[in-house]
Amino acid sequence: MPAADLSPSVAFSDLGVDSITGSTFVTQIGEELDVELNAAALYEYSTVERLADHLAELVGPDEPAGGSGEEPPDGGTGDPAAPDELIATLEARFAAGELSAAEVLELLDAELATRERR
């Protein structure tokens, strides 16, 4: 899928996430954030945007946002198209096993924090 077709509002199913991949992803997210999620979460919160909002509600404001000293997920460009590229990159790296669900969430959290500061 071309990066230009990706956005935080694209459904996980449109990204090729099937029930097995989705179940694994949701389990890892739940374990890393110490929240209760079931496999149906990706159907109920069917986009990155919706799932991130739901997770923010579950985790609450006491969780640290970003601040890990890592480079901003958009490479510091501030380019509005960068989140689409970020999602494509994170999806590919997660699918390849290069990133864990926790790492994906950390990078998405940093992106959301960056957007809030703008």
N, C-alpha and C positions, 0 to 999 in steps of 0.2 A: 504494500500500500504506500503510495507516495506521501511524503511528509506533509505536503500541501493539503491533503485530504483529512488530516488529523486536527483535532481540537479537543479541549476539555469536555466538550458536549457530545462527542462521538460515542456511541454505545459500545460497550465492551464487546458485544457480539459482532459488531461491525469491524472490530479490530482482530477478529478471529479467535477470541477467547471462548473456549468451549467449556463444558461442565467440569471436565477433569482439571484443566488449567485454572479455571476460575475457582474451583474448590481448593486447590493447592494455594493459590494466591490469597484467598480469603483466610485460610487457616494460618498462613505465615503472618499476615497482617494482624490478625487477632492475637497471636502469640507475642509478636514484637511489641504491640501496644498494650498488651494485657487487658484486652476488651473481649467481650463475647460477641462473636460474629458467626453466622452460619452460611452455608453455601448459597443460600437464597439472597444474600446481601447484594450480590452482583446483578441479580434480576430486579430487586427492589430499588437499588441505587445503581442504575445501569450505565452511568458515565463516570469518568474520573471526577468531574465537578461535583456530581451528586454524592459519590462515595466519600470524597474529601470533606464535604460539608457534614455528612453523617458522622464520620470519624472525629471531626472537630467537636461535634456535640458530645460524643461518647467520651473523648479524652478530656475535654474541658480546657479552660484557659490556664491551668497550672502547669501544663507541659511546656518545656522550653521550645521556642520557635527558632529554627536555624541556629545561628550563633556557633556553629561547629568550626568556624575558621576556614571552611572549604570555599572554593570558588563558587559564586552564584550559579545556579543551574543554567541560566541563559548566557553564561559566559560573561556576564556583566555588560552586555550590549544594550540592555533596556529595549531591545527590539520587540514590538508587540507580537511579531510572528514567531519569536523564539519559543514560546510555550508549545506551539504545535510541533516544532522540531524537537523540543525536550520530550514530549510525550512519545513521539516516534522512536527516539533514541532509547528512552527508558523501557518501552515495550519490547524493543528488539533485544536490549541487554538482559531484561528479565527472562524473556523466552530462551535466550542462549545460556542462561544460568550464570551470567556475569554479575548480576545484582540480585540481592535478596529482596523480599517484599519490604523489609524494614528500610533498606537503602532506597528503594523506589519512593517510599513514603517520606523519608527524610528529604530527598531532593524535591518532591512535590511540595512539602511543607515550606521549604526554603523559597521556592518559587512563589507560593501564596504570600509569604511574608514580604517578599520583595514587591509584589504587586500592591500590597496594602500600604507600603511606604511611599508609593508613587503618587 
